[in-house]
Amino acid sequence: MRTREDLLVEAGITMTKLKKVQKENDMLRGQVDMLQRESEYWEHQAKTLEVRKTKLEGQLALWKGTAP
């Protein structure tokens, strides 16, 4: 049978592990948030480049004299 002191030590160890897991969880959530912001940024950049590409293709067609 475990003593009260043994139970307190075990509870302390469990709390320490819990705090470590919570800290790691917070860190990972921060990384997820950062990756989502980066993803949104690069999606916006890709859309911007697609628009620029379309405009430049139109200008090139006009320059070549092959515009519709």
N, C-alpha and C positions, 0 to 999 in steps of 0.2 A: 504494500500500500504506500502510495506517495504521500509525502508530508506536505504541509502547507507551503513550506519554503521551496520544495521542489516544484510545486505548481506555480508559484510566483516566478521562479526562474524560467520555467517553460513559457509562461504567459509573456514575460519580458522578451524572450527570444522570438516568440510569435509576433509580437508587436514590432520588433525590429525588422523582421522579414516583411511584414505588412507595409511598413513605412518605406522600405527599399523598393518594393513592388509598386507602391503608389508613386514614388519619385520617378521610377522608370516609365510608368504609364503616362505621367505628365510630360516627360521628355518625348516620348513617342507621339503623343497627341500634338505636341508642338511641331514635330517633324512632319506629321501628316498635314497640318495646316500650312506649313511652308511649302510642301510639295504641291498642295492644291493651288496655292497662289502662283507658284511657278508654272503649273500646268495651264492655268487660265492665261497667264502672260504669253506663253508660247502659242497657245491656240489663237490668241488675238494677233500675234505676230504673223502666224501662218495665213490668217484671213487677210491681213493687210497686204502680204506679199502676193496672194492670189489676185487681189484687186489690182495691184500695180502691174502684175504680169498681164492681166487682161487688157489694161489700158495700153501697155507697151506693145502688145501684139496688134492692137488696133492701129496704133501709130505706125508700126512697121508695115502693116498692110497698106496704109495710105501712102507711105513713102515709096513702097515698091509699085504702087499703082494697081494693086490687086484687091482693093477694098470692094466689098459688095455694093 
